[in-house]
Amino acid sequence: MLTILSAENFKTIPWKNGLGHTTELAISDGGNLDDFAWRLSIASVVNDGDFSNFSGYQRNLVLIEGEGLTLDHRNGDVDKLTKSLDIAHFDGASNTYGALINGGIKDFNIMTKQGHFSAQVDTYTTNEKVMLSAKASTLIFAYSLSAAMTFEQSNNKTDVAQGALARIENQASDKPADISLTGENMIIIQLSKLK
């Protein structure tokens, strides 16, 4: 039920628009840059510029390093991420332009194919114990920026190192499994299958 993906499992690939590189942490089975159900990645942004077009996808972007980024979607919507773990949610088809506030940043990206998966993204800056219910139709990922997380189920505890990705899924039955994650500076992603 718990799989730990460490940095050796991640791969670096070019951005779709060719203007940089991203570290791909996980992608749906059989997925590639042009066609996937969901994808998790971390990008380093060192220059202002246009975002890649991901028409047909919903994007969630979390600031994880640096002093901030302003996203102008050129439709009247603007997201200003200035604190670690600030989140922006936007349509991948938006004509988004990113402007750095004061130097380069890193962001954590969660993308889901519209009509196929939805993503609930929550961030926790202080040390917290988060209770979750792992359903058969939901895939949970957790990532910590600064310290190990502790995964617990049925009194069994497992530590997940900082910078590793925890993948949690309930393959056994339709009965939800109760789990907890304890840590700080965590990103917890719940991917729910829509069809």
C-alpha positions as CSV (number, residue, x, y, z in Angstrom):
1,M,0.0,0.0,0.0
2,L,2.9,2.4,0.7
3,T,5.6,2.8,-2.0
4,I,8.5,5.2,-1.4
5,L,10.1,6.7,-4.5
6,S,13.5,8.3,-3.8
7,A,15.4,10.8,-5.9
8,E,17.1,7.9,-7.9
9,N,13.6,7.1,-9.3
10,F,13.0,10.6,-10.6
11,K,13.9,11.6,-14.2
12,T,14.8,14.9,-15.8
13,I,13.1,15.8,-19.0
14,P,12.8,19.0,-21.1
15,W,9.8,21.3,-20.8
16,K,7.2,20.9,-23.5
17,N,8.1,24.4,-24.8
18,G,11.8,23.6,-24.7
19,L,12.6,26.6,-22.4
20,G,13.8,24.6,-19.4
21,H,13.8,21.2,-17.7
22,T,11.6,19.5,-15.1
23,T,12.2,16.6,-12.7
24,E,9.4,14.1,-13.2
25,L,8.6,12.4,-9.9
26,A,5.7,10.2,-11.0
27,I,3.4,9.8,-14.0
28,S,0.3,7.6,-14.7
29,D,1.0,4.1,-16.2
30,G,1.8,4.4,-19.9
31,G,1.9,8.2,-19.7
32,N,4.3,10.5,-21.6
33,L,4.7,14.2,-21.9
34,D,2.0,14.5,-24.5
35,D,-0.6,12.1,-23.1
36,F,-1.0,11.2,-19.4
37,A,-3.8,10.9,-16.9
38,W,-1.8,12.6,-14.1
39,R,1.7,13.7,-13.5
40,L,3.8,15.1,-10.6
41,S,7.0,17.1,-11.3
42,I,9.3,19.7,-9.9
43,A,10.5,22.6,-12.1
44,S,13.3,25.1,-11.6
45,V,12.4,28.5,-13.0
46,V,15.3,30.9,-13.6
47,N,13.8,33.3,-16.1
48,D,10.5,35.0,-16.7
49,G,8.5,33.4,-19.6
50,D,5.5,31.7,-21.0
51,F,4.3,28.4,-19.6
52,S,3.9,25.3,-21.8
53,N,0.4,24.7,-23.2
54,F,-1.3,21.8,-21.5
55,S,-4.7,22.1,-23.0
56,G,-7.1,19.5,-21.6
57,Y,-5.3,19.4,-18.2
58,Q,-5.9,21.1,-14.9
59,R,-2.7,22.4,-13.2
60,N,-1.9,22.9,-9.6
61,L,1.4,24.7,-8.9
62,V,3.0,24.9,-5.4
63,L,5.9,27.2,-4.6
64,I,8.6,25.1,-2.8
65,E,11.7,27.3,-3.0
66,G,12.6,30.9,-3.7
67,E,11.0,34.3,-3.1
68,G,8.0,34.0,-5.4
69,L,6.4,33.9,-8.7
70,T,3.5,35.9,-10.3
71,L,1.4,34.0,-12.8
72,D,-0.6,36.1,-15.2
73,H,-3.0,33.9,-17.1
74,R,-3.9,36.7,-19.5
75,N,-7.6,36.3,-18.9
76,G,-7.9,38.6,-16.0
77,D,-6.7,36.0,-13.4
78,V,-3.4,36.5,-11.6
79,D,-1.9,34.3,-9.0
80,K,0.9,35.6,-6.8
81,L,2.9,33.0,-4.9
82,T,5.1,34.6,-2.3
83,K,5.3,32.1,0.6
84,S,6.6,28.5,0.6
85,L,3.7,26.1,-0.2
86,D,1.4,28.8,-1.7
87,I,-0.7,27.1,-4.4
88,A,-2.2,28.2,-7.7
89,H,-4.9,26.3,-9.5
90,F,-5.4,27.0,-13.2
91,D,-6.4,25.6,-16.6
92,G,-3.5,24.1,-18.6
93,A,-4.8,25.8,-21.7
94,S,-4.4,29.3,-20.1
95,N,-1.9,31.6,-21.9
96,T,0.1,31.8,-18.6
97,Y,3.1,34.0,-18.2
98,G,5.4,33.6,-15.1
99,A,7.3,36.5,-13.7
100,L,9.9,35.9,-11.0
101,I,9.6,38.2,-8.0
102,N,13.3,38.1,-6.8
103,G,15.4,35.4,-8.4
104,G,14.8,31.8,-9.4
105,I,12.3,29.5,-7.8
106,K,11.3,25.9,-7.7
107,D,7.7,24.7,-8.0
108,F,5.9,21.4,-7.5
109,N,3.4,20.7,-10.3
110,I,0.4,18.4,-10.2
111,M,-1.4,18.0,-13.5
112,T,-4.5,16.0,-14.1
113,K,-6.4,15.2,-17.4
114,Q,-9.7,17.0,-17.3
115,G,-12.6,14.5,-17.1
116,H,-10.4,11.6,-16.0
117,F,-8.8,12.6,-12.7
118,S,-9.3,15.4,-10.2
119,A,-6.6,16.5,-7.7
120,Q,-7.1,17.8,-4.1
121,V,-3.8,19.5,-3.1
122,D,-3.2,20.4,0.6
123,T,-0.1,21.9,2.1
124,Y,1.0,22.0,5.8
125,T,3.8,24.3,6.9
126,T,3.7,23.4,10.6
127,N,4.2,20.0,12.2
128,E,0.8,18.2,11.9
129,K,-0.7,14.8,12.0
130,V,-3.0,14.5,9.0
131,M,-5.7,11.8,9.0
132,L,-6.6,10.4,5.5
133,S,-8.9,7.8,4.2
134,A,-7.4,5.8,1.3
135,K,-10.2,4.7,-1.0
136,A,-9.8,2.2,-3.9
137,S,-10.5,5.0,-6.4
138,T,-8.0,7.4,-4.9
139,L,-4.2,7.6,-5.2
140,I,-2.4,9.6,-2.5
141,F,1.0,11.2,-2.7
142,A,2.9,13.0,0.0
143,Y,6.2,15.0,-0.3
144,S,8.1,16.9,2.5
145,L,10.4,19.8,1.8
146,S,12.3,19.9,5.1
147,A,12.1,16.8,7.2
148,A,11.0,13.1,7.3
149,M,7.3,12.3,7.4
150,T,5.9,9.4,9.4
151,F,3.3,7.2,7.7
152,E,1.1,5.1,10.0
153,Q,-1.5,2.5,9.4
154,S,-2.8,-0.1,11.9
155,N,0.0,0.9,14.4
156,N,2.7,0.2,11.8
157,K,4.9,3.2,11.3
158,T,7.3,4.0,8.4
159,D,9.5,7.0,8.0
160,V,9.7,8.7,4.6
161,A,12.8,10.7,4.0
162,Q,12.7,14.4,3.1
163,G,12.7,14.7,-0.7
164,A,11.3,11.3,-1.3
165,L,7.8,10.8,-2.7
166,A,5.3,8.5,-0.8
167,R,2.7,6.8,-2.9
168,I,-0.2,5.4,-1.0
169,E,-2.9,3.3,-2.6
170,N,-5.6,0.9,-1.4
171,Q,-5.6,-2.1,-3.8
172,A,-7.2,-4.5,-1.4
173,S,-10.9,-3.6,-1.4
174,D,-13.5,-1.0,-1.8
175,K,-13.4,-0.4,2.0
176,P,-11.4,2.8,2.8
177,A,-8.2,2.4,4.7
178,D,-7.5,4.9,7.5
179,I,-3.9,6.2,7.5
180,S,-2.0,9.1,9.0
181,L,0.9,11.2,7.8
182,T,2.9,13.3,10.3
183,G,5.3,16.0,9.3
184,E,5.9,19.6,8.4
185,N,6.2,21.5,5.1
186,M,4.2,18.7,3.5
187,I,2.4,18.6,0.2
188,I,-0.4,16.0,0.2
189,I,-2.1,15.1,-3.1
190,Q,-5.2,13.0,-3.4
191,L,-5.9,12.0,-7.0
192,S,-9.4,10.7,-7.6
193,K,-10.4,8.8,-10.7
194,L,-13.5,10.3,-12.4
195,K,-14.2,7.6,-14.9
